[in-house]
Structure formats: structure tokens, C-alpha cells
């Protein structure tokens, strides 16, 4: 089960590291800094996909589908990417 709404960024990063889920988020304001702190502490993430401001739901769904169809989850380990690309 996913963490509840309002869970702190560091706790979300710890959860995705533990579970192996890639995070898709619109939180461009605080997640990048928390990821830097997470890495500096020797932790890893399975991948983070940040949604660009103004991206339509259709664009996001299309990009997620293309990423799923054309790549392996291991390609996103410790990467922070912006969608749509």
C-alpha cells in the first residue's frame, strides 16, 4: 500500500527505495533537494519521474506508456527525469 497523502518527502523516498517503486510526482519544488540529501546519505532510488508544469494528462500517460514499453525499470535507478521528455 502506498504511503498516505501528506507523507514527508524523505519518508516517501525511503518507501520507494524499500519497495522498488518508481515515483511519479508533480512535486518539483521540494523533491529534487530531498533526493540530493537522500543520495548524500548513501541511499538510492528506483527512479523519479517529475511532471513538468502544464503537462497534459494525455501527454503524461503517453510518455509513461512509452517508457514502460521501450525500457526496463533498471534504466531509471538513481535517475530523476522530467516528463514529458
N, CA, C and O atoms as CSV, one atom per row, in Angstrom:
chain,resi,resn,atom,element,x,y,z
A,1,UNK,N,N,0.844,-1.176,0.000
A,1,UNK,CA,C,0.000,0.000,0.000
A,1,UNK,C,C,0.894,1.245,0.000
A,1,UNK,O,O,1.915,1.292,0.686
A,2,UNK,N,N,0.498,2.230,-0.767
A,2,UNK,CA,C,1.262,3.476,-0.866
A,2,UNK,C,C,1.167,4.269,0.435
A,2,UNK,O,O,0.209,4.123,1.194
A,3,UNK,N,N,2.171,5.111,0.682
A,3,UNK,CA,C,2.107,5.972,1.869
A,3,UNK,C,C,0.909,6.918,1.769
A,3,UNK,O,O,0.505,7.280,0.664
A,4,UNK,N,N,0.344,7.318,2.891
A,4,UNK,CA,C,-0.817,8.211,2.856
A,4,UNK,C,C,-0.452,9.611,2.369
A,4,UNK,O,O,0.702,10.032,2.443
A,5,UNK,N,N,-1.451,10.310,1.875
A,5,UNK,CA,C,-1.279,11.703,1.466
A,5,UNK,C,C,-0.712,12.485,2.646
A,5,UNK,O,O,-1.125,12.288,3.789
A,6,UNK,N,N,0.233,13.371,2.359
A,6,UNK,CA,C,0.845,14.172,3.409
A,6,UNK,C,C,2.120,13.571,3.969
A,6,UNK,O,O,2.760,14.176,4.829
A,7,UNK,N,N,2.503,12.378,3.490
A,7,UNK,CA,C,3.752,11.759,3.936
A,7,UNK,C,C,4.915,12.645,3.508
A,7,UNK,O,O,4.916,13.170,2.395
A,8,UNK,N,N,5.892,12.812,4.369
A,8,UNK,CA,C,7.031,13.689,4.060
A,8,UNK,C,C,7.846,13.124,2.897
A,8,UNK,O,O,7.873,11.915,2.667
A,9,UNK,N,N,8.509,14.022,2.171
A,9,UNK,CA,C,9.351,13.602,1.049
A,9,UNK,C,C,10.401,12.577,1.480
A,9,UNK,O,O,10.540,11.551,0.815
A,10,UNK,N,N,11.151,12.813,2.571
A,10,UNK,CA,C,12.148,11.808,2.975
A,10,UNK,C,C,11.528,10.434,3.249
A,10,UNK,O,O,12.134,9.408,2.939
A,11,UNK,N,N,10.335,10.411,3.823
A,11,UNK,CA,C,9.673,9.126,4.077
A,11,UNK,C,C,9.224,8.462,2.778
A,11,UNK,O,O,9.274,7.238,2.657
A,12,UNK,N,N,8.789,9.258,1.810
A,12,UNK,CA,C,8.415,8.708,0.501
A,12,UNK,C,C,9.646,8.127,-0.182
A,12,UNK,O,O,9.580,7.040,-0.756
A,13,UNK,N,N,10.768,8.842,-0.127
A,13,UNK,CA,C,11.994,8.334,-0.742
A,13,UNK,C,C,12.442,7.034,-0.086
A,13,UNK,O,O,12.872,6.109,-0.775
A,14,UNK,N,N,12.346,6.957,1.226
A,14,UNK,CA,C,12.693,5.714,1.932
A,14,UNK,C,C,11.754,4.587,1.508
A,14,UNK,O,O,12.186,3.447,1.333
A,15,UNK,N,N,10.469,4.906,1.343
A,15,UNK,CA,C,9.486,3.894,0.944
A,15,UNK,C,C,9.758,3.375,-0.462
A,15,UNK,O,O,9.708,2.166,-0.686
A,16,UNK,N,N,10.048,4.276,-1.430
A,16,UNK,CA,C,10.299,3.795,-2.795
A,16,UNK,C,C,11.608,3.013,-2.854
A,16,UNK,O,O,11.727,2.062,-3.627
A,17,UNK,N,N,12.588,3.407,-2.043
A,17,UNK,CA,C,13.842,2.646,-2.003
A,17,UNK,C,C,13.570,1.226,-1.493
A,17,UNK,O,O,14.114,0.258,-2.023
A,18,UNK,N,N,12.745,1.111,-0.488
A,18,UNK,CA,C,12.430,-0.191,0.117
A,18,UNK,C,C,11.586,-1.058,-0.815
A,18,UNK,O,O,11.827,-2.260,-0.933
A,19,UNK,N,N,10.600,-0.456,-1.475
A,19,UNK,CA,C,9.650,-1.224,-2.285
A,19,UNK,C,C,10.076,-1.395,-3.737
A,19,UNK,O,O,9.622,-2.321,-4.409
A,20,UNK,N,N,10.949,-0.508,-4.231
A,20,UNK,CA,C,11.375,-0.584,-5.624
A,20,UNK,C,C,10.443,0.100,-6.602
A,20,UNK,O,O,10.618,-0.027,-7.814
A,21,UNK,N,N,9.453,0.824,-6.095
A,21,UNK,CA,C,8.540,1.547,-6.982
A,21,UNK,C,C,9.185,2.828,-7.497
A,21,UNK,O,O,9.875,3.528,-6.756
A,22,UNK,N,N,8.953,3.131,-8.778
A,22,UNK,CA,C,9.379,4.403,-9.357
A,22,UNK,C,C,8.334,5.446,-8.978
A,22,UNK,O,O,7.132,5.199,-9.083
A,23,UNK,N,N,8.796,6.607,-8.539
A,23,UNK,CA,C,7.900,7.682,-8.117
A,23,UNK,C,C,7.575,8.589,-9.295
A,23,UNK,O,O,8.475,9.057,-9.992
A,24,UNK,N,N,6.291,8.837,-9.516
A,24,UNK,CA,C,5.819,9.817,-10.494
A,24,UNK,C,C,5.170,10.924,-9.675
A,24,UNK,O,O,4.210,10.680,-8.944
A,25,UNK,N,N,5.696,12.147,-9.798
A,25,UNK,CA,C,5.214,13.230,-8.946
A,25,UNK,C,C,5.246,14.572,-9.667
A,25,UNK,O,O,6.044,14.788,-10.579
A,26,UNK,N,N,4.382,15.445,-9.248
A,26,UNK,CA,C,4.392,16.822,-9.720
A,26,UNK,C,C,5.128,17.739,-8.758
A,26,UNK,O,O,5.171,18.950,-8.970
A,27,UNK,N,N,5.704,17.179,-7.709
A,27,UNK,CA,C,6.387,17.969,-6.678
A,27,UNK,C,C,7.800,18.346,-7.138
A,27,UNK,O,O,8.783,17.714,-6.750
A,28,UNK,N,N,7.880,19.375,-7.962
A,28,UNK,CA,C,9.179,19.836,-8.474
A,28,UNK,C,C,9.860,20.780,-7.498
A,28,UNK,O,O,11.044,21.080,-7.649
A,29,UNK,N,N,9.131,21.249,-6.506
A,29,UNK,CA,C,9.670,22.253,-5.589
A,29,UNK,C,C,10.586,21.638,-4.536
A,29,UNK,O,O,11.678,22.157,-4.303
A,30,UNK,N,N,10.174,20.552,-3.896
A,30,UNK,CA,C,10.963,20.026,-2.772
A,30,UNK,C,C,11.626,18.678,-3.026
A,30,UNK,O,O,12.654,18.381,-2.418
A,31,UNK,N,N,11.069,17.861,-3.902
A,31,UNK,CA,C,11.641,16.519,-4.118
A,31,UNK,C,C,13.098,16.572,-4.590
A,31,UNK,O,O,13.914,15.820,-4.058
A,32,UNK,N,N,13.470,17.421,-5.562
A,32,UNK,CA,C,14.873,17.387,-6.009
A,32,UNK,C,C,15.888,17.594,-4.876
A,32,UNK,O,O,16.908,16.906,-4.840
A,33,UNK,N,N,15.631,18.510,-3.969
A,33,UNK,CA,C,16.567,18.728,-2.857
A,33,UNK,C,C,16.575,17.534,-1.910
A,33,UNK,O,O,17.637,17.128,-1.437
A,34,UNK,N,N,15.413,16.973,-1.631
A,34,UNK,CA,C,15.365,15.797,-0.763
A,34,UNK,C,C,16.074,14.606,-1.411
A,34,UNK,O,O,16.677,13.792,-0.712
A,35,UNK,N,N,16.007,14.499,-2.731
A,35,UNK,CA,C,16.729,13.428,-3.426
A,35,UNK,C,C,18.236,13.622,-3.254
A,35,UNK,O,O,18.957,12.653,-3.015
A,36,UNK,N,N,18.717,14.852,-3.370
A,36,UNK,CA,C,20.156,15.111,-3.178
A,36,UNK,C,C,20.596,14.698,-1.772
A,36,UNK,O,O,21.651,14.085,-1.606
A,37,UNK,N,N,19.805,15.026,-0.779
A,37,UNK,CA,C,20.117,14.642,0.608
A,37,UNK,C,C,20.077,13.118,0.752
A,37,UNK,O,O,20.930,12.532,1.418
A,38,UNK,N,N,19.098,12.490,0.135
A,38,UNK,CA,C,18.944,11.034,0.166
A,38,UNK,C,C,20.191,10.361,-0.424
A,38,UNK,O,O,20.731,9.423,0.163
A,39,UNK,N,N,20.643,10.849,-1.593
A,39,UNK,CA,C,21.857,10.310,-2.227
A,39,UNK,C,C,23.082,10.551,-1.347
A,39,UNK,O,O,23.911,9.656,-1.177
A,40,UNK,N,N,23.196,11.746,-0.791
A,40,UNK,CA,C,24.359,12.094,0.041
A,40,UNK,C,C,24.462,11.189,1.266
A,40,UNK,O,O,25.556,10.956,1.781
A,41,UNK,N,N,23.329,10.681,1.727
A,41,UNK,CA,C,23.317,9.773,2.880
A,41,UNK,C,C,23.610,8.328,2.465
A,41,UNK,O,O,23.560,7.418,3.292
A,42,UNK,N,N,23.918,8.124,1.178
A,42,UNK,CA,C,24.260,6.790,0.700
A,42,UNK,C,C,23.079,5.945,0.272
A,42,UNK,O,O,23.214,4.738,0.072
A,43,UNK,N,N,21.922,6.570,0.130
A,43,UNK,CA,C,20.724,5.840,-0.279
A,43,UNK,C,C,20.556,5.896,-1.788
A,43,UNK,O,O,21.239,6.651,-2.479
A,44,UNK,N,N,19.634,5.084,-2.282
A,44,UNK,CA,C,19.344,5.020,-3.710
A,44,UNK,C,C,17.841,5.154,-3.912
A,44,UNK,O,O,17.060,5.054,-2.966
A,45,UNK,N,N,17.454,5.383,-5.156
A,45,UNK,CA,C,16.032,5.380,-5.516
A,45,UNK,C,C,15.870,4.569,-6.799
A,45,UNK,O,O,16.781,4.526,-7.626
A,46,UNK,N,N,14.713,3.926,-6.970
A,46,UNK,CA,C,14.480,3.160,-8.190
A,46,UNK,C,C,14.170,4.048,-9.394
A,46,UNK,O,O,14.074,3.553,-10.517
A,47,UNK,N,N,14.015,5.340,-9.174
A,47,UNK,CA,C,13.744,6.292,-10.241
A,47,UNK,C,C,12.663,7.271,-9.821
A,47,UNK,O,O,11.756,6.937,-9.058
A,48,UNK,N,N,12.782,8.491,-10.338
A,48,UNK,CA,C,11.783,9.519,-10.051
A,48,UNK,C,C,11.457,10.227,-11.358
A,48,UNK,O,O,12.351,10.688,-12.068
A,49,UNK,N,N,10.178,10.305,-11.664
A,49,UNK,CA,C,9.699,10.998,-12.851
A,49,UNK,C,C,8.915,12.215,-12.383
A,49,UNK,O,O,7.857,12.092,-11.766
A,50,UNK,N,N,9.452,13.391,-12.688
A,50,UNK,CA,C,8.823,14.655,-12.291
A,50,UNK,C,C,7.984,15.189,-13.445
A,50,UNK,O,O,8.456,15.267,-14.579
A,51,UNK,N,N,6.757,15.551,-13.155
A,51,UNK,CA,C,5.875,16.078,-14.187
A,51,UNK,C,C,6.154,17.558,-14.401
A,51,UNK,O,O,6.184,18.343,-13.453
A,52,UNK,N,N,6.359,17.929,-15.667
A,52,UNK,CA,C,6.582,19.334,-15.999
A,52,UNK,C,C,5.282,20.111,-15.832
A,52,UNK,O,O,4.191,19.600,-16.083
A,53,UNK,N,N,5.430,21.344,-15.407
A,53,UNK,CA,C,4.272,22.234,-15.260
A,53,UNK,C,C,3.568,22.355,-16.616
A,53,UNK,O,O,4.214,22.542,-17.647
A,54,UNK,N,N,2.262,22.249,-16.597
A,54,UNK,CA,C,1.478,22.406,-17.813
A,54,UNK,C,C,1.344,21.150,-18.651
A,54,UNK,O,O,0.671,21.170,-19.681
A,55,UNK,N,N,1.968,20.059,-18.236
A,55,UNK,CA,C,1.851,18.816,-19.000
A,55,UNK,C,C,0.414,18.314,-18.919
A,55,UNK,O,O,-0.183,18.277,-17.843
A,56,UNK,N,N,-0.126,17.932,-20.054
A,56,UNK,CA,C,-1.497,17.418,-20.052
A,56,UNK,C,C,-1.503,15.965,-19.591
A,56,UNK,O,O,-0.496,15.264,-19.692
A,57,UNK,N,N,-2.635,15.531,-19.090
A,57,UNK,CA,C,-2.772,14.149,-18.645
A,57,UNK,C,C,-2.475,13.193,-19.797
A,57,UNK,O,O,-1.827,12.165,-19.604
A,58,UNK,N,N,-2.946,13.532,-20.989
A,58,UNK,CA,C,-2.696,12.696,-22.164
A,58,UNK,C,C,-1.214,12.555,-22.462
A,58,UNK,O,O,-0.741,11.456,-22.751
A,59,UNK,N,N,-0.471,13.667,-22.393
A,59,UNK,CA,C,0.977,13.625,-22.622
A,59,UNK,C,C,1.666,12.730,-21.598
A,59,UNK,O,O,2.528,11.921,-21.941
A,60,UNK,N,N,1.277,12.887,-20.352
A,60,UNK,CA,C,1.896,12.107,-19.277
A,60,UNK,C,C,1.612,10.624,-19.471
A,60,UNK,O,O,2.520,9.800,-19.367
A,61,UNK,N,N,0.368,10.281,-19.751
A,61,UNK,CA,C,0.011,8.874,-19.955
A,61,UNK,C,C,0.776,8.297,-21.136
A,61,UNK,O,O,1.292,7.182,-21.057
A,62,UNK,N,N,0.853,9.050,-22.235
A,62,UNK,CA,C,1.578,8.579,-23.416
A,62,UNK,C,C,3.052,8.342,-23.094
A,62,UNK,O,O,3.612,7.314,-23.476
A,63,UNK,N,N,3.680,9.282,-22.396
A,63,UNK,CA,C,5.093,9.141,-22.035
A,63,UNK,C,C,5.313,7.958,-21.098
A,63,UNK,O,O,6.268,7.201,-21.274
A,64,UNK,N,N,4.441,7.791,-20.108
A,64,UNK,CA,C,4.572,6.655,-19.193
A,64,UNK,C,C,4.440,5.339,-19.948
A,64,UNK,O,O,5.181,4.392,-19.686
A,65,UNK,N,N,3.503,5.280,-20.876
A,65,UNK,CA,C,3.332,4.061,-21.669
A,65,UNK,C,C,4.579,3.782,-22.505
A,65,UNK,O,O,5.051,2.646,-22.556
A,66,UNK,N,N,5.112,4.814,-23.158
A,66,UNK,CA,C,6.313,4.628,-23.980
A,66,UNK,C,C,7.502,4.174,-23.135
A,66,UNK,O,O,8.255,3.291,-23.544
A,67,UNK,N,N,7.669,4.776,-21.964
A,67,UNK,CA,C,8.760,4.363,-21.075
A,67,UNK,C,C,8.584,2.913,-20.649
A,67,UNK,O,O,9.547,2.146,-20.629
A,68,UNK,N,N,7.363,2.538,-20.309
A,68,UNK,CA,C,7.084,1.165,-19.894
A,68,UNK,C,C,7.366,0.187,-21.030
A,68,UNK,O,O,7.961,-0.868,-20.808
A,69,UNK,N,N,6.935,0.535,-22.262
A,69,UNK,CA,C,7.046,-0.376,-23.395
A,69,UNK,C,C,8.468,-0.491,-23.940
A,69,UNK,O,O,8.845,-1.536,-24.468
A,70,UNK,N,N,9.256,0.575,-23.816
A,70,UNK,CA,C,10.548,0.614,-24.505
A,70,UNK,C,C,11.761,0.517,-23.590
A,70,UNK,O,O,12.890,0.630,-24.066
A,71,UNK,N,N,11.564,0.314,-22.303
A,71,UNK,CA,C,12.723,0.296,-21.408
A,71,UNK,C,C,12.479,-0.643,-20.237
A,71,UNK,O,O,11.376,-1.151,-20.034
A,72,UNK,N,N,13.535,-0.855,-19.481
A,72,UNK,CA,C,13.459,-1.671,-18.270
A,72,UNK,C,C,13.561,-0.763,-17.054
A,72,UNK,O,O,14.205,0.285,-17.105
A,73,UNK,N,N,12.930,-1.165,-15.973
A,73,UNK,CA,C,12.935,-0.362,-14.743
A,73,UNK,C,C,14.354,-0.067,-14.269
A,73,UNK,O,O,14.605,0.995,-13.698
A,74,UNK,N,N,15.284,-0.993,-14.498
A,74,UNK,CA,C,16.662,-0.800,-14.046
A,74,UNK,C,C,17.327,0.423,-14.685
A,74,UNK,O,O,18.293,0.959,-14.143
A,75,UNK,N,N,16.813,0.858,-15.826
A,75,UNK,CA,C,17.380,2.022,-16.510
A,75,UNK,C,C,17.110,3.325,-15.761
A,75,UNK,O,O,17.724,4.347,-16.066
A,76,UNK,N,N,16.205,3.305,-14.792
A,76,UNK,CA,C,15.818,4.521,-14.092
A,76,UNK,C,C,16.379,4.613,-12.678
A,76,UNK,O,O,16.153,5.601,-11.980
A,77,UNK,N,N,17.111,3.584,-12.256
A,77,UNK,CA,C,17.677,3.579,-10.905
A,77,UNK,C,C,18.566,4.809,-10.725
A,77,UNK,O,O,19.438,5.091,-11.547
A,78,UNK,N,N,18.326,5.531,-9.633
A,78,UNK,CA,C,19.076,6.733,-9.263
A,78,UNK,C,C,18.986,7.854,-10.294
A,78,UNK,O,O,19.875,8.702,-10.371
A,79,UNK,N,N,17.923,7.860,-11.081
A,79,UNK,CA,C,17.723,8.923,-12.067
A,79,UNK,C,C,16.484,9.729,-11.722
A,79,UNK,O,O,15.500,9.206,-11.200
A,80,UNK,N,N,16.560,11.003,-12.026
A,80,UNK,CA,C,15.443,11.922,-11.866
A,80,UNK,C,C,15.194,12.515,-13.247
A,80,UNK,O,O,16.041,13.237,-13.773
A,81,UNK,N,N,14.042,12.216,-13.837
A,81,UNK,CA,C,13.716,12.667,-15.184
A,81,UNK,C,C,12.449,13.511,-15.163
A,81,UNK,O,O,11.589,13.350,-14.297
A,82,UNK,N,N,12.353,14.409,-16.129
A,82,UNK,CA,C,11.166,15.257,-16.259
A,82,UNK,C,C,10.289,14.740,-17.389
A,82,UNK,O,O,10.785,14.388,-18.460
A,83,UNK,N,N,8.976,14.695,-17.145
A,83,UNK,CA,C,8.006,14.274,-18.150
A,83,UNK,C,C,7.049,15.426,-18.441
A,83,UNK,O,O,6.713,16.175,-17.524
A,84,UNK,N,N,6.597,15.594,-19.687
A,84,UNK,CA,C,7.066,14.841,-20.833
A,84,UNK,C,C,8.490,15.230,-21.197
A,84,UNK,O,O,8.957,16.336,-20.923
A,85,UNK,N,N,9.156,14.275,-21.823
A,85,UNK,CA,C,10.572,14.477,-22.186
A,85,UNK,C,C,10.686,15.396,-23.367
A,85,UNK,O,O,11.794,15.686,-23.819
